[in-house]
Amino acid sequence: MAAPRVLILRAPGTNCDEETAYAFQLAGAETERVHVNRLIENPALAARYQILCVPGGFSYGDDIAAGRILAGRMQRHLASMLQDFCGESENRLMLGICNGMQVLMRLGVLANGLPEENAATLTWNEHGRFEDRWVHLRVDPQTECVFLRDIQQMYLPMAHAEGRFVTASEEVRQQLQQQGRLALRYCDAAGQFGDQPSAFPVNPNGSEADVAGVCDATGRVFGLMPHPERHIDPTHHPYWTRRETQPASGEGLKMFQNAVEYFA
């Protein structure tokens, strides 16, 4: 079967598009980095692709709020394309990484299907500053997220100032949790996380329920704040020189392989 094609969406300030494209290519996909202006001029281009990825960076300088301007442009000019990728009748995938997750949250495609308006969002880290560190992550065993199949734990870098996941109410959080949509959690080295935020630095931003990634109801649309594209080779691991044996790949690569294998 032909390799799936991935649209890596660029905007002014995006700076992780090349690394993300390379990760998808290692996983067996064909990729193309497309500027949002080009897509707005010709939305029909999106029909070429099976996967849409919004990578990390600081789109439009994170003016107003992280991801808000890019999300606004997509909502205004590319609403039909978003429906094509997010619709339950479609067999396509969408991924948002860091700034990309912020964009997907602003678009409302990760907390969709809930009765509350503005049911969840990402806001400033609890300690009020940019945080850059490696974090332990555990996949919620209830999730049906396509990107996280057969993954239990990961160790990935994160780097953001507005990554704290909050919900409009306890009821919203419970709904998302019961549906398996709080797909990825910050955890300690033993893989433990809880309903209450873990202490810093296990939970680096104060997210409710240690949430690091959220998927939609179908499991085909996923956003996460850590960067899987920054750990696709064993030598990306901060302690790789201390290992007696090296794994075949970095822990983030499996996510991209899952996306490709979905279309096999």
C-alpha positions in Angstrom: 0.0 0.0 0.0 1.2 3.5 -0.8 2.8 5.5 2.1 0.4 7.9 3.8 1.0 11.6 3.0 1.5 14.0 5.9 0.7 17.8 5.7 3.1 19.6 8.1 1.4 22.9 8.6 3.8 25.9 8.9 3.2 29.5 10.0 5.3 32.4 11.0 7.2 31.3 14.2 6.8 27.6 13.6 10.3 26.0 14.3 9.8 22.3 14.7 8.4 21.5 11.2 11.6 20.0 9.8 12.2 17.7 12.8 8.5 16.6 12.7 8.6 15.9 9.0 11.8 13.8 9.5 10.2 11.8 12.2 7.2 10.9 10.0 9.6 10.1 7.1 11.6 7.7 9.4 8.2 6.0 10.2 7.5 5.5 6.5 5.3 8.4 5.5 5.7 11.0 2.8 5.7 14.6 4.1 5.3 18.1 2.8 5.7 21.3 4.8 3.0 23.7 3.7 2.6 27.3 4.8 -0.8 28.2 6.1 -1.1 31.1 3.6 -0.6 28.7 0.7 -3.3 26.4 2.1 -5.7 29.3 2.6 -5.1 30.4 -1.0 -5.8 26.8 -2.2 -7.7 24.7 0.5 -8.1 21.9 -2.1 -4.4 21.0 -1.5 -5.5 19.3 1.8 -7.2 16.5 -0.2 -3.8 15.1 -1.0 -3.1 14.1 2.6 -4.2 11.5 5.1 -2.5 13.1 8.1 -2.5 16.7 9.2 0.2 17.7 11.8 0.5 21.1 13.5 4.1 21.1 14.9 5.7 23.0 17.7 7.1 26.5 17.8 5.7 29.9 18.5 3.2 30.5 15.7 2.7 34.3 15.2 4.9 34.9 18.2 2.3 33.5 20.5 0.6 36.9 20.4 -2.6 37.3 22.5 -2.2 33.6 23.6 -0.2 30.6 22.4 -1.7 29.2 19.2 -4.6 31.6 19.2 -3.9 33.5 16.0 -3.1 30.4 13.9 -6.3 28.7 15.3 -8.3 31.8 14.4 -7.0 31.8 10.8 -7.7 28.1 10.5 -11.2 28.5 11.9 -12.0 31.4 9.6 -10.5 30.2 6.4 -10.0 26.4 6.7 -13.1 25.2 8.6 -14.1 22.8 5.8 -10.6 21.2 5.9 -10.8 20.8 9.6 -14.1 19.0 9.3 -12.6 16.7 6.7 -9.9 15.7 9.1 -12.0 15.6 12.2 -15.3 14.3 11.0 -16.4 10.9 12.3 -17.0 9.6 8.8 -13.5 10.5 7.7 -10.6 8.1 8.0 -7.8 10.6 8.5 -5.6 11.6 11.4 -4.6 14.9 13.0 -1.7 15.6 15.4 -0.8 18.7 17.4 2.6 18.9 19.1 3.2 21.6 21.8 2.2 24.8 20.0 0.2 22.5 17.7 -1.7 21.2 20.7 -2.4 24.8 21.8 -3.8 25.4 18.3 -6.0 22.3 18.5 -7.3 23.3 21.9 -8.2 26.8 20.7 -10.0 25.2 17.8 -12.1 23.1 20.2 -11.4 19.8 18.4 -9.8 18.0 21.4 -12.7 18.7 23.9 -15.4 18.4 21.3 -18.7 16.6 21.9 -19.1 18.0 25.4 -22.1 20.2 26.3 -20.1 22.9 27.9 -18.7 25.7 25.8 -15.0 26.3 26.2 -14.9 23.0 28.2 -11.1 22.9 28.5 -8.0 25.0 27.6 -4.3 25.4 28.0 -3.1 28.3 30.1 0.1 29.6 31.7 2.3 27.1 33.7 1.4 27.2 37.3 4.8 28.7 38.3 4.4 31.4 35.7 7.5 30.8 33.6 8.8 28.9 30.6 9.8 25.4 31.5 12.3 23.2 29.5 13.0 19.7 30.8 12.6 16.0 30.2 9.5 14.3 31.6 8.2 10.8 32.3 4.9 10.1 30.6 2.4 7.3 31.0 -0.4 6.4 28.6 -3.9 6.1 30.1 -4.9 2.5 29.7 -8.5 3.5 28.8 -7.5 5.5 25.8 -8.3 4.6 22.2 -5.8 7.1 20.8 -4.4 5.9 17.5 -1.0 7.5 18.1 -0.5 5.8 21.5 -1.3 2.2 20.5 1.0 -0.3 22.3 2.8 2.4 24.2 2.8 2.3 28.0 5.4 4.8 29.0 7.7 7.4 27.3 10.5 9.8 28.3 10.3 12.9 26.2 11.4 16.6 26.4 9.0 19.4 26.9 9.4 23.2 26.4 6.5 25.5 26.9 5.1 28.4 29.0 1.4 27.8 28.4 0.9 24.1 28.8 -1.2 23.8 31.9 -4.4 21.8 31.1 -7.5 23.0 32.9 -11.2 22.2 32.5 -14.3 24.3 33.1 -15.5 22.0 35.8 -14.8 18.8 37.7 -17.7 17.3 35.6 -15.9 18.0 32.4 -12.7 16.4 33.6 -14.5 13.3 34.7 -16.3 13.1 31.4 -13.0 13.3 29.5 -11.4 10.8 31.8 -14.2 8.3 31.6 -14.1 8.5 27.8 -10.4 7.7 27.8 -9.6 11.1 26.3 -7.0 12.2 28.9 -4.7 10.0 26.9 -1.3 11.0 28.2 -0.2 11.9 31.7 2.9 13.2 33.4 4.1 10.6 35.9 7.1 9.7 38.1 9.8 7.4 37.0 7.8 4.4 38.3 4.9 5.4 36.0 2.5 6.6 38.7 0.1 9.5 38.2 -3.0 10.6 40.1 -6.3 12.5 39.9 -4.7 15.4 41.6 -1.7 17.3 40.1 1.6 15.8 41.1 4.2 18.0 42.6 6.7 19.9 40.4 8.8 18.7 38.6 7.0 15.4 37.9 4.1 17.6 36.7 6.1 20.5 35.1 3.2 22.9 34.6 0.4 22.1 37.2 -2.0 20.5 34.7 -5.1 19.0 36.2 -4.8 15.2 36.7 -1.3 15.4 35.4 -2.6 15.7 31.8 0.0 16.0 29.1 -2.0 15.0 26.0 -5.7 14.8 25.0 -7.5 13.0 22.2 -11.0 13.5 20.6 -13.8 11.0 21.0 -12.6 9.0 17.9 -9.0 8.7 19.0 -7.9 10.0 15.6 -7.2 13.6 16.7 -4.5 14.0 19.3 -2.6 16.8 20.9 0.3 16.6 23.4 2.6 19.2 24.9 5.9 17.1 25.1 7.9 16.7 21.9 8.1 13.1 20.5 10.0 14.3 17.4 12.9 15.3 19.8 13.4 11.7 20.9 13.4 9.5 17.8 17.0 8.4 18.0 18.6 6.7 21.0 21.3 9.4 21.1 18.6 12.0 21.8 18.2 10.6 25.3 20.0 12.8 27.8 21.8 9.8 29.4 22.5 7.8 26.3 26.2 7.5 26.9 25.6 5.8 30.3 23.5 2.9 28.8 25.1 -0.5 28.4 22.9 -1.2 25.4 21.1 1.1 23.1 17.5 0.6 22.0 16.8 0.5 18.2 15.1 3.9 18.3 14.1 6.8 20.5 10.9 6.5 22.5 9.0 9.1 20.5 9.3 7.3 17.2 6.6 4.8 17.9 3.9 7.5 17.9 4.8 8.3 14.3 5.0 4.7 13.3 1.5 4.1 14.8 0.1 6.9 12.6 1.7 5.3 9.5 0.5 1.8 10.4 -3.0 3.0 10.8 -3.3 3.2 7.0 -1.6 -0.2 6.4 
